């Protein structure tokens, strides 16, 4: 297994997962905003922490969510590449796994 292939496939996979999660997050934000959940959360945070003003901003939440998701994508790709590299190094030392299939003569 090529480390370069693992890098490319992992990067594409994690970026697609991030795109799906960002789109789902935007859709959920819009639904929550339409039902008044965002305003209720604003009021709850103001009352819990005795704040005079607090407002959840959608673009700030989107930017932070995308940044955190991008960091997790990078971390996932890095872990996959390191594991593939370790697998290749260990299989070079040990010799890998050999699977032999035989046909059953009775069947």
Beta strands, then each sheet from edge to edge (+ up, - down):
end
